[in-house]
Each structure stands twice: as structure tokens, then as C-alpha cells.
Amino acid sequence: MTDEEATKALLHMTQIWWQRELPDPTLRVWKREIEPRDFEPVMATINSLGREKDFWPSFAEFAKVYAQTAPQLSTPRNLEFIEHEDGSVTRIVDGVIVN
């Protein structure tokens, strides 16, 4: 997503979870967390979490809902596989490790 889209997503998050104001450094960390992802699934994830959570989600909660939401809304632009010596494979979709 673009920088402008990431800012819009963060603004949306602050409007949903307005009860607790996050410091700027924390918002920058969140921005780095969401920027590699697709905008539409991020917004759908935020909306889904906003209906379920009264307070800011953890990165783990966000990633879990995003992983469930993103495949339904977008086709990966960039799919990579990294094979490890132990035979395991890491899948990276649009710069985000998904397994």
C-alpha cells in the first residue's frame, strides 16, 4: 500500500479505538506493520476487528484476521517461496511472510 493509504488506515484505527491514544512511536511501528500489505484487506481487517475488539488489537490478532481476510479480497502481486535446508518452505506474499 502507499504511504497515504497506510496513514488513512491508521487514522481509521484511531477513530475505531479512540479510547486510548497511542504515542507517535507506536503509531509508526503500526504503520511499518501494515504498509507491506494490501490496502483493501487491511481496511477489511480493521473493520472486522473493530466489530470484535473494544481496544487496539495486538500485531498477532491483526495478522491472524488479515491472513483470513486477504485471500478473499486480493490476488497476490508477488509470490515468493524460500526453501530451507531442512526442507521447510517459507511463503512470502507481497513482501509479507504468511507461514
N, C-alpha and C positions, 0 to 999 in steps of 0.2 A: 504494500500500500504506500501511498505517497505520504510525505510529512504532514501535509494538510489533512489528509484522511485520518492519520493517527491522532492528530490534535482534535479533530472532530469526535473521534471515538472516545478519547479521554474526557472531553467535555461532556459527552453523553453519560459516561460513567459517573462523573462528579454530580450530574443532575439526578441520577437514579439514587446514588448512595450519598446524599447531601449531608447526612447526619454527622459524618466525620470528615473533616478537611484534612487531606493528605499534604505533607510537606512537598515542596518542589522536587527535591532529590528523589523522593518515592515516585512521584509522577513521571520523572524522567526514566526511572527503572521500568515502570509500566509501559512507557512509550517504546522503549527498546524491546520489550517482550512482545508487543503486538505488531510493531512495524513490519516484520518479515512475513506476516500473514496477510490473507486477502481481506479487503475491507468489508465486503458484504457478509461473509461468515463471522467476522469479528463483531459486527453490529448485531447479527442474529444471536450470537453467543451472549453479548452484553444484555440484550433484551430477555433472553431465556433466564439468565442468572438474576436479572432484576426482578423477575416474577417469583423466583425461588428464595433469594437471599436478602436479608434485611441490611446486611453490611457488605463492605468490599470483599470480593472473593479472594482466595489465595491464588497464586500462579497455577498450582496443581488443579484447583477446581476449574479455573478458566481453561486450561489446556485440555482437560477431560471433556468439557462441554464443546469446546472448539473442535476437537477431534471427531466428535459425534455429528457436529453440525456441518463442518466444511465439506465433507464428501457429497453431501446432499445439495450443496449450493454452487460448487465450483469444480471445474476440471483443472487439475494441476498444470501449471505452465512449465514447470521444471521439475522433473522427477529424476532423482539420482539414487543409485544403490552403491553402498560401500561394503565390500566383502572383507571380513576379518579373517585372520589366520586360524581362528578356532572354528571357522565355518559359519559363524553367525553373519547376518546381513543387517545393515542399518539402512533404513529407507528415509530419504530426505525429500520433502515435497515443498517446493517454493522456498527453499532455504530453512525449513523447519523440520527437525528430526521428529518423525512420527512413530517410531518404535524404538 
